[in-house]
Amino acid sequence: MTSLKSFFDPDITSQVEMDKILSAFESVSFDKKEYIFTPDQVINHYYFIESGFARSFVINMEGNEVTTEFFSQGNLIIDWPAFFMRNPSTEYYQASTQIKAWKIGFDSFQELFHSIADFRESGRARLVKSFFMMKKRHLDLIAKPAKERYLTMLKLHPEVFQNASLKDIATYLGITDTSLSRIRKELSN
């Protein structure tokens, strides 16, 4: 479980607490194209990605897939509202490559959350960071041009370009495949 331990700050948790945290997780894997979560499913667990790549998406009113998020090594695969509010998910979560991950269930999470202060604070920090990232993405889609959104993603998340299709990247950026091709061509000249 050495790789799982790297998801937690070793300085904030005693060895006894760390052992308790690590024992609550289970090693799992997903094949390429396998669904991790689907709409209308109540989410009873979440995952830390040890290796691999995934995405979440919705089906829009025209019946097209629109990518809502990408997940790579070191990320959490979690549908925050579905997990915490015990509501059905509204998105698909799918492995884009083979994935190795660490799974924890809702009940185990709750037990750790209420018994280990450092686990609770770490979880709160992840939730807050996720909220701010979502807010920033929302504002960027409204206020920044597509080329700038593309360049920011290329700089901050090169793994997306190694693992996701251009169609998935385009829908995530809120543009068409044609617009993405134009941006890429313009930047290569």
N, C-alpha and C positions, 0 to 999 in steps of 0.2 A: 504493500500500500504506500510505498514511498512516493509515487507520483501523486496520489491523492493528497498527501500531506502538504505538498507544495501549494495547494489552493488556500492554505491557511497560514497566517502569520505565526511562526513558531514562538515568537517572543511574547505573544499576548495570552497564551494558553498553557496551563501546567501540563506536564506529561500525562497525568491521570485524565485530565479533561480531553487532551488530544486523543488519547487512546479511546475514550468514550465516543468522541466525534467520529473517528475513523471506523470504528466498529459498526456505526449506524449506516454506513454506505456499502453498496453492493456493486461489484464490477459488472458492466453490461456492454454489449456491442450492438451496433446496427449496421445492416448492409446498405450499400448505395441504393438510393430511391425508397428505402423503407420509411414508413411514417412513424414518427415518434409520438406525436399527438395529432388528433383530428378534430374538426369542429363537432360540437355537441357532446364532447367527451369531458367529463369532470376530471380535472388533473389531480392525481393523487401523489405525484412525485416530481422531482426535477433532477437535472443532470449537470455535472461538471464535465466538460469535454477534455479528455486526456489527449486524444488525437482525432483528427478528422474535421469535417466541415458540414454544416447544415444551414438550412434557411427556413424561414416561416413565410407564409403567404396566405392571401385571401383570394376568393374568386369575385371579381367585380360584376357590375350589373350586365356587362356585355359577355360574361362567361370567360373572361381572361384571368390568368393568374397574375397577381400583383405582389411582388416580394415586399415583405414588411421588415425583415431583419435577416442578418447573416450571423452565424455562430461559428467560431473557430476554436482552436486549442486554447484552453484557459478560460473560455467563456462558460456561462451558465445557459443551459437550455431550459427556459422556464416561461410559462404563460402566467405572469404575475397575478392578474385579476382572477383567472380561473383557479389557480392554486390557492390563493389566500381567501378569496370570497366563496370558494366552493361552488362556483358557477361553471357551466359548460364553456369550453373554449370556443372561440369564434374563428380560429385560424388553423391552418395545416402547418405542422412542423415536420420537415422531411430531411433525411440524411442525403447530402449531395455526394459524399464519399463514404467509405467505410469509416465508422466511428467507434472508438473505445471511450467509454465514459464511466462515471461513478454516479450511481442513483441513490437518492434518499427519499423515503416516503413521507407523507404528510404527518403521520403520527410520530414518527421518529424525529422529524424536524421540530415539531411542537415540543417534544420532550427536551430536546437539546436547547431550543430557544428559551424555554422557561427555566432551565437548570444551569446553563453556562452563560454567564454574562458576556464573555468575549465572543462567543458564537452569536449571541443576540446582536451585539454591536456590529460585528462583521456583516451579518445579514442586513441590518438597517443601512449600513454604508453602501452595500451593493444595491439595495432597493433605491436609495436616494440617487446614486450615480446613474442607475438605469433611467430614473425619471428625468434627470437633467439631460441625459443623452437623447431621450425621446423628445423632450421639449426643444432642444437645439435642432434636431432633425426636422421637426415640424416647422420651426421658424426658417430654417435654411430652404425648405421646399417653397416657402412663400416669398422670401426676400432675396435669395441668391440665384444668380443665373446657373443654368445647367452645367456650363463649362466649369464654373468654380466648384460646384458640388462634385463633379467628376474628378477634378484635380485634387480636391480634399480627400476624397475616398481613396484615390490612387496613392496619395502620400501616407495617409494614416492606416489604410487597410489593404496593403498589396496582396494579402492572401485571398481576398475576394476575387481578384482578377485571375488568380491561379486556379480557383475552384468553382467559380460560378459561371454560368453561361452569360453571354452579352445581353440576351433577352432579360434574364433575371436582374442583371445590373441596371439595365435601362428602366425596368419597372420600379426598382428600388429608388432610383434617382428621379422618378416622376416624369420620364421622357419616353419617346418612342425609340424603337430600334434604329430607325433612320436618323433621328437626331443624334443618337449615341455614335453612330457610324460617322456622321459629319464632324462631330467633335473630335473623334479619334483621328480622322483624316487630317483635320486642320492642325492638330497638335503634332502629327508626324511630319508635316511639311516645314 
